[in-house]
Amino acid sequence: MDEEQTGGYSEICGQCGEVDWGVSDEGRFYCRSCHNVIERTKEVVDTNTFMIGTSRVSSISKGTKRKKLEQGREWMVCEGFQFILKHQAEALLAMGVCPQFKDDVLCQFWRMYLQKSRQAYTKNPVHDGKFRLRSQGSGESESAPELSVMSDSMMSASETDGDGDWASGGGSVSGHTSDGVSSVCSGSVDAVSYLTPRQRRSQGLMSMPKTLALCHLALLWAREAITLADLLRFVNEGHIPYVNAYEGFPEEMRLYGRDSLIFRVESIPSYSHLHKEAQTLAVFLELPLFPPITLDCLLHPTLLTVRYLTEANLPDELHDWVCRIMEKAGMESSVTFEPMRSRSPLPHYDVQAAALIIIAMKLLFKLDDHTEWDLSNDASDKNKENPDGNSFNLRRWYRTMQTALTTAARRQQDNIARKHWKAQKPLYTSKKDKLVVLKRRRIAEQLQLSFQKLSGSPVAPPSSPPSSFCFCWGEEGEGVRDGPSMHHHTLDSSVRLRGASLQPSNPEYWHPALRACKPRFCKSHYAEVEVTLPRMYVWLLGLFSFLLGVKPGCVYEEVLKVERRFLRSSKSQPRARATPRKTQPKKQPKRKQTRKTCSR
Amino acid sequence: MDDLESELRVPGEELGENESSDDDESINRKRIKKPNLPLAPPIFKETPRETGFHKTTRNCLQHIREVLLHHRWQDAAEYMASYSQTLEDTTANMPQLYAEIIWRIGTEILHHHPESKLEDYNSFYERVKHSGVKHYLKVCLEHSFHLLVNGQFEDAKRQLSIAESWRYGKQSAGQSQRIKLIQAYSGFLDYFIWSDKKATVSSTDEYDAAVNQEMHSYFRQSSVNLKEIMKLPGVWDPFVLSYIDMLEFYNDHEGAVTVLNDYAYDNSFPPNPNAHVYLYRYMKKHNHPLKKLLKVLKILHTLVPSHEMMPEYCSLLLQSEKEGDLQKALGVVLDLLDYSSWRSSLDVWNHLRNIIKRLRMK
């Protein structure tokens, strides 16, 4: 299209739908693909430019500059990721994370990553000699940052301010090539070498899911309260840029070709995948022991369980039981992450907290489809006798929770169906695709507009501000709520006073059958075990898996892990491990355990 | 939706299934024999490695289907707005499928939505036309049908002429059938416009040269197209009628008879009883000799013995004085009475009575 002549006229041709205008000899506009002549003439355009000033003359002189702007400046793929990380960090700061997170933690992690993967701050960069020969300036650009960050990247505070660092860090890495030779098939300089099989196999290179993994590690280091499940939820809701994050790149960075393979996102990674990435990344970066998660940090199981108890509308008294279980299982020792120790993998903080709560409920209510209903009958009788008393009734809780859960699940399905994946500025893989891609984008947008007009309501559901909680429990008349709050209910009917300590009324505890499997080969037994489990238990697993956004099998495995520690720690070992019977009466050891912990 | 595959699977293989976990299910499916019935391709099935984008579109389509079945047109339009992003899918060949889905569902919604107007239809069709290359002509045809049905003859004609001038290399070459159809309807529309003009001409008393000229030019255009189309074997009933109407108006009787004869007697055309009916009616209107009429009706009788014109044939035969015709008439009437629908017709029985009376008299 003749930009100069048509003056940027970009209406769609009525006949063929293309935007490819030219100016004929008489000065009339015509569509170059279907030769449709329209009414617009060039004289009109001319008077406009004349009125603006000497723009016509100036456009001639600025011709080369504008061309250069079109081509953009050269950039490396890691610069792109740097921008993305920066935007993600800013989004997290906007949500209330402490400011040191961005500059002191995430930035340092990123620099360490660049160093470890030999993309910057290193004597021998990962790119091949071809690049080195092309840019004579690469040698001097690398020596400068080399000094600052080699050994004490962790300890030194950043010299320049945060923003400048981010922008200039990229500049120093890319160097300055003498002529504007960017590779033909991608906007960035090194996308081709980025994607070679060797690089892929080494798995050291950054990818979109890895940005989230890096954020998670940085959040963990900074001891922020955002768990991995929360992070994924924010990404899903769009509060953290991830899908189409490349739209935040500055104008000069052009993306096309192979870049689209790197930066285009069509799925949000699952919890387990991201967890593995975070683990691998931590080992790759050779991070030392993380700052300890103590009781004042919201990630500590004690405090995290409070949050989940509130979310699940369970009574606050349950928290004592959770703490007792936590102590018994000796969770303190494994709460802080140490990457270099192979025996301590990255803990699933959120799933672990959920597991603790589930075990507490199992302890109190047995959850075998019989006992809990009997206990709730007792509770309702007690409530009838004593109208002021607020005994926690499992049946009532289940009903409230189930209605809220189905509504929320339906809403989530709806949101999935309406989610927008495609960007305003689409990526295209090759020059000939560009026209097709742009045309499709235009048509899709127009169709969307016409349907929107027909439906009379906006497409995007009004996005709610980011919140840690999925449900809202409160009294009637308090605004939007999912149901009556049960936090203040007491566990009278579920516990009994024996001697000086409280013990659950339910004397039994069950455990699914265990078997020996090869630890690395088998993935998850949940699918086959699920049919044998009591329905209430399965429902509870489903509830927590919905709240966290993980598969029920993941929660199930975590429950098994915590149970193993919890039950193993009793002094007198019952004939525990591999008995196939479901109900294992553990009266004796149970009493001993509880007495022990409560005797202080 | 029922899981037809699991129902069709042999019960013995059910046991082997339970031992797999979620992740191994895809491998297990390969081991199980596929049932031999032609099942429709599942659009709602979750593939093991689908992206978030595909999951979104699959869910969206499910929701749309549900909402359409419940006739909630506003909600359907909302979901369709989100569904239009499927046109940008980068998987090969998928955008064509999606374009067709969007087209069909969109027209359904427009038909039933309480607030849809003609402009909405127009803009929708314009956009859908450009969304896919293979169905451009089909959409053009549908658009012009819609305009035709709503009485917008001029717009319909314009759409068709745009469609006629469309060229896209291999695509247009392979769709010659559709182009012929477009040509036919173009001629047909010209006829409609012509008859409109004829009505205005006849309603006003004074002679308006411009309108007359237009009328004649439309006639010419129309006849060119229709003549072309008549050469192709096919069933062109409405087109024939319109052509004959125009030719009658211009008093070209021989031309009309030729056209009708070609239409009825050309062996390459599929056997069409209507053709003979038209020919007969025309001949009757213009007082052709009885012999010819009988000839036409004889062929009609062989084609469709229970045709509604058979009693008329019978009465014609009785009118003629030839000996053999009486026998033929008897044959015709008895053939008619073979059919249960004619048995209750008094007319036919009367004919039979007359014939027997006559035969008795001999």
Boltz contact constraints between the chains, C-beta under 6 A:
constraints:
  - contact:
      token1: [A, 17]
      token2: [B, 130]
      max_distance: 6.0
  - contact:
      token1: [A, 266]
      token2: [B, 51]
      max_distance: 6.0
  - contact:
      token1: [A, 266]
      token2: [B, 52]
      max_distance: 6.0
  - contact:
      token1: [A, 266]
      token2: [B, 53]
      max_distance: 6.0
  - contact:
      token1: [A, 267]
      token2: [B, 51]
      max_distance: 6.0
  - contact:
      token1: [A, 267]
      token2: [B, 52]
      max_distance: 6.0
  - contact:
      token1: [A, 268]
      token2: [B, 52]
      max_distance: 6.0
  - contact:
      token1: [A, 416]
      token2: [B, 56]
      max_distance: 6.0
  - contact:
      token1: [A, 416]
      token2: [B, 59]
      max_distance: 6.0
  - contact:
      token1: [A, 417]
      token2: [B, 59]
      max_distance: 6.0
  - contact:
      token1: [A, 417]
      token2: [B, 60]
      max_distance: 6.0
  - contact:
      token1: [A, 417]
      token2: [B, 63]
      max_distance: 6.0
  - contact:
      token1: [A, 418]
      token2: [B, 82]
      max_distance: 6.0
  - contact:
      token1: [A, 419]
      token2: [B, 56]
      max_distance: 6.0
  - contact:
      token1: [A, 421]
      token2: [B, 53]
      max_distance: 6.0
  - contact:
      token1: [A, 422]
      token2: [B, 85]
      max_distance: 6.0
  - contact:
      token1: [A, 422]
      token2: [B, 88]
      max_distance: 6.0
  - contact:
      token1: [A, 440]
      token2: [B, 87]
      max_distance: 6.0
  - contact:
      token1: [A, 440]
      token2: [B, 88]
      max_distance: 6.0
  - contact:
      token1: [A, 441]
      token2: [B, 88]
      max_distance: 6.0
  - contact:
      token1: [A, 443]
      token2: [B, 127]
      max_distance: 6.0
  - contact:
      token1: [A, 443]
      token2: [B, 130]
      max_distance: 6.0
  - contact:
      token1: [A, 443]
      token2: [B, 131]
      max_distance: 6.0
  - contact:
      token1: [A, 444]
      token2: [B, 84]
      max_distance: 6.0
  - contact:
      token1: [A, 444]
      token2: [B, 85]
      max_distance: 6.0
  - contact:
      token1: [A, 444]
      token2: [B, 87]
      max_distance: 6.0
  - contact:
      token1: [A, 444]
      token2: [B, 88]
      max_distance: 6.0
  - contact:
      token1: [A, 446]
      token2: [B, 127]
      max_distance: 6.0
  - contact:
      token1: [A, 447]
      token2: [B, 84]
      max_distance: 6.0
  - contact:
      token1: [A, 447]
      token2: [B, 127]
      max_distance: 6.0
  - contact:
      token1: [A, 448]
      token2: [B, 81]
      max_distance: 6.0
  - contact:
      token1: [A, 448]
      token2: [B, 84]
      max_distance: 6.0
  - contact:
      token1: [A, 450]
      token2: [B, 123]
      max_distance: 6.0
  - contact:
      token1: [A, 450]
      token2: [B, 124]
      max_distance: 6.0
  - contact:
      token1: [A, 451]
      token2: [B, 77]
      max_distance: 6.0
  - contact:
      token1: [A, 451]
      token2: [B, 80]
      max_distance: 6.0
  - contact:
      token1: [A, 451]
      token2: [B, 81]
      max_distance: 6.0
  - contact:
      token1: [A, 452]
      token2: [B, 81]
      max_distance: 6.0
  - contact:
      token1: [A, 454]
      token2: [B, 77]
      max_distance: 6.0
  - contact:
      token1: [A, 455]
      token2: [B, 74]
      max_distance: 6.0
  - contact:
      token1: [A, 455]
      token2: [B, 77]
      max_distance: 6.0
  - contact:
      token1: [A, 455]
      token2: [B, 78]
      max_distance: 6.0
  - contact:
      token1: [A, 459]
      token2: [B, 81]
      max_distance: 6.0
  - contact:
      token1: [A, 523]
      token2: [B, 21]
      max_distance: 6.0
  - contact:
      token1: [A, 523]
      token2: [B, 23]
      max_distance: 6.0
  - contact:
      token1: [A, 524]
      token2: [B, 21]
      max_distance: 6.0
  - contact:
      token1: [A, 527]
      token2: [B, 21]
      max_distance: 6.0
  - contact:
      token1: [A, 527]
      token2: [B, 22]
      max_distance: 6.0
  - contact:
      token1: [A, 528]
      token2: [B, 18]
      max_distance: 6.0
